Amino acid sequence: MKKIAIFASGGGTNAEAIMNHFEQTKDVEVVLILSNRKSAYVLERAKNHGVPTYVFSKSELYDNPQTVVEVLKDYGVDFIALAGFMCLVPKAITSGWAGRIVNIHPALLPKFAGQGMYGENVHRAVVAAGESESGITIHYVNDKYDDGDIIFQARCELSPTDTPEDVATKIHTLEQKNYARVIEGLLR
């Protein structure tokens, strides 16, 4: 049985899609949701799926990452997925799960990457740049923002009249369709 942990900071729609996907399998299980925000709605989604949660502070993550590492080990976590996690993952975690930790980015990397480039910030930047397409990138995580090797990209066309909200809707569709499926492929 492969055990997945999901790190998320917000609403958790991608985390929930992953939980839904793996509820249908016998050899992969989401065993833990971790968040740096005690008010993140992803924690409620986890509760609704019967998945345990762990909340930590940013200072705990950076000043004492071994605490989070020990929690991951206690749950026997084999694989980590970031799903709207807004913190840089410390080396204690990226090295411990090297090649087994992935993120989904709401743009076609290497464009629109780096600190502060998440969610609506990315979509606004894409529209401001006049891009004719956008998409998602699923990549391995290292100790730099949006820097790991690319695993998968999916694209969508943009029209000159698309707003950041329109782009967000198109990206969300790609995320929901692809993230869990790509994770499953990596675990097989």
Buried (B, 14 or more C-beta within 10 A) or exposed (E): EBBBBBBBBBBBBBBBBBBBBBEEEEEBBBBBBBBBBEEBBBBBBBEEBEBBBBBBEEEBBEEBBBEBBEBBEEBEBBBBBBBBBBBBBBEBBBEBBEEBBBBBBBBBBEBBBEEEBBBEEBBBBBBEEEBEEBBBBBBBBBBEBBBBEBBBBBEBEBEEEBEBEBBBEBBBEBBBEBBBEBBBEBBE
